[in-house]
Amino acid sequence: MSEFTLPPTPEKRRLAAVVFTDVVGYSAHMQLDETGTIARVEADFNRMRAMCFQQGGEVLNSMGDGLLLCFPSAAQAVSFALNVQDEFWTRKAGLPAGESLEHRIGIHLGDVVFLDNGTVAGDGVNIAARLEGIAPYGGICVSQSVYEAVKRKVPMQATYIGPEKVKNIAEPVAVWHIRSLGMQEAAATAQRSSAGTVQGAAAVGLAEVGAPTPLNPKATVLGVTAKGKVFVWLSGRKGLIAAIAGVVAVLGATAVYWNYYQTAKVGVRVPVTSAADATAGPLSIVVLPFTNLTGDESQYYVADGLTASLTADLSRIRDAFIVNAATAFTYKGKPVTVQQVSKDLGVRFVLQGSVQGNGSRIRINAQLADALSNAQLWSESFDGDKSDLFALQDQVTTRIGNTIDREMVIAAARESEQRRSDPNVTDLILRARAVSLKPRSQEVLRQMEDLYRRALALDPNNANAMVGLAQSLVLQAVRFGSGSDVRHSKKEYDEAHELALKAKELDPANPGVYLPIALYAQAHGDNDGYRRASETRLSLEPKNPVAYNNLAIVFLDSAEPARAVELLNQAINLDPKHAHPELFANMGLAYLMLGEYDTAIEWHLKYVQLIPDAPVARFYLAITYAAKGDDAKARAEVAELRRIAPEFRISEFGKRNASGPPAYKEFWDKKLLPAARRAGVPE
C-alpha cells in the first residue's frame, strides 16, 4: 500500500491587525465557581463578538478562555479593544467582587498567513499572542507597529513599556500599554477597601485592578501582568514604598515592576527601586517641575508637560536611576534646595528650569546641578514659537537628554578617578564612557580598551563592558587599520564581533551591541547585515546621533548621498554642540559624491581638526582636493597621510569594492580612484 500524504494547504498572506484576548485567572475562577464562570465567559465572548463585528473585524477562533480576532486596520482593532475594556471596567464597578471577569488584550499589526483550512499563522499571530501575556489585567498591550499606526487617529493614553524579549521571537518587541482617556480618572477614583483587595487578590492569586494597594489607599492598582508586573497610580514617594510593601506581601516572591501613568500621551518607564537602592548613585537624577513664568496660569500645562517629557527622555540613559515624574511633582511650588531634594530622593543630579512667554514667543531655561559639589554643571536656553510648541518641546528634551548624559558621566567619572581605593566595575565603566566623549584618537580608543578589559576581569559577564570593549576594538580596526583591509586588523575585528554576539545574548535590547556587528559586517562585505544592524540600533536609540550616522553610511555605500545628508543633518541637530567627528567625515564624503567639492572640503577639515591622525580623513581630503583640481593641496595631504600611515595603499583600501554595492563600486571606479591617483596616493 502506498503512503498517502495530504497536499500542502494553500496560503494567502496579507497585512492585518491580530487581536488575542484572555480571561484573567480563568483556572482560579473555575475552581471557585465552575458553572458561573462558564456562563460569564460565554456572555463576555458574545459581547466581544458583537463589538468585533461592529468594528469590521472577524472572529477566527475561540480557545476556551480567549478569542483570536482579526481586523483590516490597526485603528479598528484598537477601537475595539478600548471599547471592550471601558465597558467591562464600568460593569465591574457595579458588581460584587468575583462576579465580573477581567480580560487581557494583545494587538499586533503585521504579516499574517490565512490558510484555506480556516486557520492563521505567522509571526504576526505569534507576537499578538505574546503581547496578550504581557498586558496588565484589564489592560491592552500593543506593538510598535500598532502604536505608530494609531497614535494620531485614535484618542487614547499610551505608556511605553520598552523592548520585551518574548518567546520564539528573535528580536525584542517594543511594547506599549494603551487605555482610553477616561480610564485613568476611573482608576484613580476607584473606591474599594484594602481588606477587600487582599481577599480578592488571594482568590485569584494577584491584586485586583482598580483597587487601592493593601497598605496605601492613595496608590491605585491599574494592572497586573501574567508575569507579576504591577502597574500602579502613585501619590508620592511614601505611597510608592507602602504600595511596594503591600503588594509584595500579597505576591510573595513574584517580581514587581512599577510604571507611573501620566496624563500625557506617552508615559515614563521607571525601574524598581527603594530609598536605599537609589542613594546618590553615580548616574541618578530627578527632573523637578519646571516653573511657569509666562504670566498666564492657563499655560501651566507647558511647564508640566516639559517636565514629564524630559523625565521620559532621560529614562533612555542606560544604567541611570531616573526619579519618576509622579514623585517629582510632589515638589511642585515648594521652595526646596538641591541638597534637600538629593537627600530626600537619593539622587546625585537635579535638573530644574522655567518656561517664559512673550506674545507668541516662548523661552525654556534649564540648569543641571550636582548635589554633591553644589555646582551648576550646565545651563542653556531655548527659544521658539508657541504655534509649534510640541516640535520645540521635542527639540529641547532631545538636546537636554543628550547633553546631560555627557555631563553626568563626566562628573561621575571625575569623582571616580579621585578615589584612592581600587575602582570597581561601575567606576571603570564610567571612566571609559567619559574617555569615549573625547575626540576618538587611537590613544583614546586604547584607553577605553584598557578600562573595559579591567572591568571584564572583575565581572566577565558584564554586558556593558563587553559592548564597550567591542566598540573600542572595532573602531581601532576601522579608523586606524590599513584602510578597509580586514587582514591587518583581523584580531580586533574577530574579538569585537565575538564580544558583541555574546553581549547580544545577555542583553539583546542593548543598542551598543549593533555597532560592532554592523562594522564587522561592512568590513566583510555583508552589506545587508550592516544595514540590518544599523536599522536595529536606530530603532532602539531613536535620539542617538551616532545611530543616524551609522544608517547614513548605508546610503553612502549605495551612492545615495542626498539621503545620507538628510540623516547626517538629523544627527547633528540632535546634539549640535557635541557633534561627533564621524558626522563631519561622512558629510564630507556625501558632498564629494554630490560634486560639491568646497562644501566637502569644509566638512573634512572639521574632522581633521578634531582627529588629525586618522588616515582615512587625510585620504578623503586629498581625493577631494584632487577632484576639485587643487593638486598642490592634494599632494600635501598625501604627504601627511604617508607620515601617519606609511603602509596605506589604494589597493588595500579599495578591496571591499569587490563585494560592495554596485553603485559604490561605480563611484569608486569613476571618481575616487582617478582622484586618488591624481593626488599621488600610493597604489
Secondary structure, 3 states (H helix, E strand, C coil): CCCCCCCCCCEEEEEEEEEEEEECCHHHHHHHCHHHHHHHHHHHHHHHHHHHHHCCCEEEEECCCCEEEEECCHHHHHHHHHHHHHHHHHHHHCCCCCCCCCEEEEEEEEEEEEECCCCEECHHHHHHHHHHHHCECCCEEEEHHHHHHHCCCCCCEEEEEEEECCCCCCCCEEEEEEECCCHHHHHHHCCCCHHHHHHHHHHHCCCCCCCEECCEEEEEEEEEECCCCEEEECCCHHHHHHHHHHHHHHHCCCCCCCEECCCCCECEECCCCCCCCCCCCCCEEEECCCEEECCCHHHHHHHHHHHHHHHHHHCCCCCCEECCHHHHHHHCCCCCCHHHHHHHHCCCEEEEEEEEEECCEEEEEEEEEECCCCEEEEEEEEEEEHHHHHHHHHHHHHHHHHHHHHHHHHHHHHHHHHCCCCCCHHHHHHHHHHHHCCCCCHHHHHHHHHHHHHHHHHCCCCHHHHHHHHHHHHHHHHHHCCCCCHHHHHHHHHHHHHHHHHHHHHCCCCHHHHHHHHHHHHHCCCHHHHHHHHHHHHHHCCCCHHHHHHHHHHHHHCCCHHHHHHHHHHHHHHCHHHCCHHHHHHHHHHHHHHCCHHHHHHHHHHHHHHCCCCHHHHHHHHHHHHHHCCHHHHHHHHHHHHHHCCCCCHHHHHHHHHCCCHHHHHHHHHHHHHHHHHHCCCC
